[in-house]
């Protein structure tokens, strides 16, 4: 972890009892639209040529939550957020307030000729304080027979969960390119 990422994680750990939004409403919206992740952690160290933006996008690369879904199915398009090796990534976002989370979606690139594959595993975890996490969804059915395509994973949760943070754990054994992550819910709890 970089010093900035460590500092952000320390800030997360200090938030023990988050408060709901005073003016929360029941409008379902994307709770992370336009937000940058507070952390992206890999399970194993990334080094060498893959430790570059060509293979691993920096945390502040804005395409994850900009509202635009990439419609070009090639690994060279700059609108894809790039994850290479590291076994797995945990991408963590913080909502503005404690919120009621109902569903999520992610978009992935599959391009067989370049070796960009779909992850075999995506888990979604939620937390009210950024320390204690609850796994609320395990996604193991991400596939496509197409040689080059976009695959959107859109899932409803089994119930509505209270959370201030969301973490996506994505398997990254090889190359995994994604672009739009959305988390839908309300600020009224």
C-alpha positions as CSV (number, residue, x, y, z in Angstrom):
1,X,0.0,0.0,0.0
2,X,1.1,3.5,-0.7
3,X,1.4,6.0,2.1
4,X,-1.8,7.7,0.9
5,X,-3.7,4.4,0.9
6,X,-2.5,3.6,4.4
7,X,-3.6,7.0,5.6
8,X,-7.0,6.6,4.1
9,X,-7.4,3.2,5.7
10,X,-6.5,4.7,9.1
11,X,-9.2,7.3,8.6
12,X,-11.6,4.5,7.7
13,X,-10.8,2.6,11.0
14,X,-11.5,5.7,13.1
15,X,-15.2,5.8,11.9
16,X,-16.8,3.5,14.5
17,X,-20.4,4.7,14.6
18,X,-21.5,6.4,11.4
19,X,-24.7,8.4,11.4
20,X,-27.5,8.2,8.8
21,X,-28.1,11.1,6.5
22,X,-30.3,13.7,8.2
23,X,-32.1,14.5,5.0
24,X,-32.1,10.9,3.6
25,X,-34.7,10.1,0.9
26,X,-36.1,6.9,-0.7
27,X,-34.9,7.7,-4.2
28,X,-32.8,4.8,-5.4
29,X,-29.6,6.1,-6.9
30,X,-26.0,5.1,-7.6
31,X,-24.3,5.7,-4.3
32,X,-20.8,5.8,-5.7
33,X,-21.4,7.9,-8.9
34,X,-18.3,10.1,-9.5
35,X,-16.4,8.8,-6.4
36,X,-12.9,7.5,-6.4
37,X,-12.1,4.4,-4.4
38,X,-10.7,5.0,-0.9
39,X,-8.4,1.9,-1.4
40,X,-7.4,-0.7,-4.0
41,X,-5.5,-3.6,-2.4
42,X,-3.9,-6.6,-4.0
43,X,-3.6,-10.0,-2.4
44,X,0.0,-10.5,-3.7
45,X,2.6,-7.9,-4.6
46,X,2.7,-6.6,-8.2
47,X,6.1,-5.9,-9.6
48,X,8.0,-5.6,-12.8
49,X,6.3,-4.6,-16.0
50,X,2.9,-5.2,-14.6
51,X,3.4,-2.6,-11.9
52,X,2.7,0.2,-14.5
53,X,-0.4,2.0,-15.6
54,X,-0.4,0.0,-18.8
55,X,-1.3,-3.1,-16.8
56,X,-2.7,-1.7,-13.5
57,X,-4.6,1.6,-13.5
58,X,-3.8,4.0,-10.7
59,X,-6.4,4.5,-7.9
60,X,-7.4,8.0,-9.2
61,X,-8.1,6.8,-12.8
62,X,-11.6,8.2,-13.2
63,X,-13.4,5.5,-15.3
64,X,-14.8,3.3,-12.6
65,X,-17.7,5.6,-11.6
66,X,-17.9,8.2,-14.3
67,X,-21.3,6.9,-15.6
68,X,-19.9,6.0,-19.1
69,X,-19.9,2.4,-20.2
70,X,-17.2,1.5,-22.6
71,X,-18.5,0.1,-25.9
72,X,-15.2,-0.6,-27.5
73,X,-14.2,-4.2,-26.9
74,X,-10.4,-4.0,-27.1
75,X,-7.8,-3.9,-24.4
76,X,-6.1,-0.8,-25.9
77,X,-9.1,1.5,-25.2
78,X,-8.2,3.9,-22.4
79,X,-11.7,3.8,-21.0
80,X,-11.1,0.4,-19.3
81,X,-9.7,0.3,-15.8
82,X,-6.9,-2.3,-15.8
83,X,-6.1,-4.9,-13.2
84,X,-3.3,-7.4,-13.9
85,X,-2.1,-10.2,-11.6
86,X,-1.9,-9.8,-7.8
87,X,-4.3,-12.8,-7.5
88,X,-7.2,-10.6,-6.3
89,X,-8.1,-6.9,-5.8
90,X,-10.2,-5.4,-3.1
91,X,-11.7,-2.1,-4.4
92,X,-13.3,-0.1,-1.6
93,X,-15.6,2.9,-1.9
94,X,-17.2,5.0,0.8
95,X,-20.7,6.4,0.5
96,X,-21.5,10.0,1.6
97,X,-23.6,8.7,4.5
98,X,-24.8,5.5,6.0
99,X,-27.1,4.1,3.3
100,X,-29.5,1.3,2.4
101,X,-27.8,-0.8,-0.3
102,X,-30.1,-2.8,-2.7
103,X,-28.1,-3.9,-5.8
104,X,-24.8,-3.5,-7.7
105,X,-23.4,-3.8,-11.2
106,X,-20.0,-4.0,-12.8
107,X,-18.9,-4.1,-16.5
108,X,-16.0,-6.2,-17.7
109,X,-14.1,-6.7,-21.0
110,X,-13.6,-10.1,-22.5
111,X,-11.1,-10.2,-25.3
112,X,-9.6,-13.7,-26.0
113,X,-7.0,-12.6,-28.5
114,X,-5.3,-10.3,-25.9
115,X,-5.7,-12.5,-22.9
116,X,-8.1,-10.2,-21.1
117,X,-10.4,-12.6,-19.3
118,X,-13.5,-12.4,-17.1
119,X,-12.9,-13.0,-13.4
120,X,-14.0,-16.3,-12.1
121,X,-14.9,-14.7,-8.8
122,X,-16.4,-11.4,-7.7
123,X,-17.5,-11.0,-4.0
124,X,-19.3,-8.0,-2.6
125,X,-18.8,-7.0,1.0
126,X,-20.5,-4.2,3.0
127,X,-19.5,-2.4,6.2
128,X,-20.9,0.2,8.4
129,X,-17.5,1.2,9.8
130,X,-14.8,0.2,7.2
131,X,-13.4,-2.4,9.6
132,X,-16.1,-5.1,10.1
133,X,-17.2,-6.6,6.8
134,X,-20.1,-8.7,5.8
135,X,-20.0,-10.7,2.5
136,X,-23.4,-10.1,0.9
137,X,-22.9,-11.6,-2.5
138,X,-20.7,-14.2,-4.2
139,X,-20.7,-14.1,-8.0
140,X,-19.3,-17.2,-9.7
141,X,-21.3,-17.2,-13.0
142,X,-19.6,-14.5,-15.1
143,X,-19.1,-15.9,-18.6
144,X,-19.6,-15.3,-22.3
145,X,-19.0,-17.4,-25.4
146,X,-18.1,-14.3,-27.5
147,X,-14.4,-13.8,-28.3
148,X,-14.6,-10.0,-27.6
149,X,-17.4,-8.4,-25.7
150,X,-18.6,-6.4,-22.7
151,X,-20.1,-8.4,-19.9
152,X,-22.3,-6.6,-17.4
153,X,-22.8,-8.2,-14.0
154,X,-26.1,-6.8,-12.5
155,X,-27.3,-8.3,-9.3
156,X,-30.0,-7.6,-6.7
157,X,-29.1,-8.4,-3.1
158,X,-31.2,-10.8,-1.1
159,X,-32.3,-8.0,1.1
160,X,-31.4,-4.3,1.8
161,X,-28.3,-3.8,3.9
162,X,-27.1,-0.8,5.9
163,X,-23.6,0.3,4.9
164,X,-21.1,3.2,4.7
165,X,-18.6,1.2,2.7
166,X,-18.7,-1.3,-0.2
167,X,-15.8,-3.6,-1.2
168,X,-15.6,-5.5,-4.4
169,X,-13.2,-8.5,-4.3
170,X,-12.3,-9.4,-7.8
171,X,-10.1,-12.3,-8.9
172,X,-7.2,-11.0,-11.0
173,X,-5.0,-14.0,-11.8
174,X,-4.4,-12.6,-15.3
175,X,-5.7,-9.5,-17.0
176,X,-9.1,-8.2,-15.9
177,X,-10.4,-4.9,-17.4
178,X,-13.5,-3.2,-16.0
179,X,-15.1,0.2,-16.4
180,X,-18.3,1.0,-14.6
181,X,-19.0,0.0,-11.0
182,X,-22.4,1.0,-9.6
183,X,-24.0,0.5,-6.2
184,X,-27.7,1.3,-6.0
185,X,-29.6,2.2,-2.8
186,X,-31.1,5.0,-0.8
187,X,-29.9,7.5,1.8
188,X,-33.0,6.8,3.8
189,X,-32.5,3.9,6.1
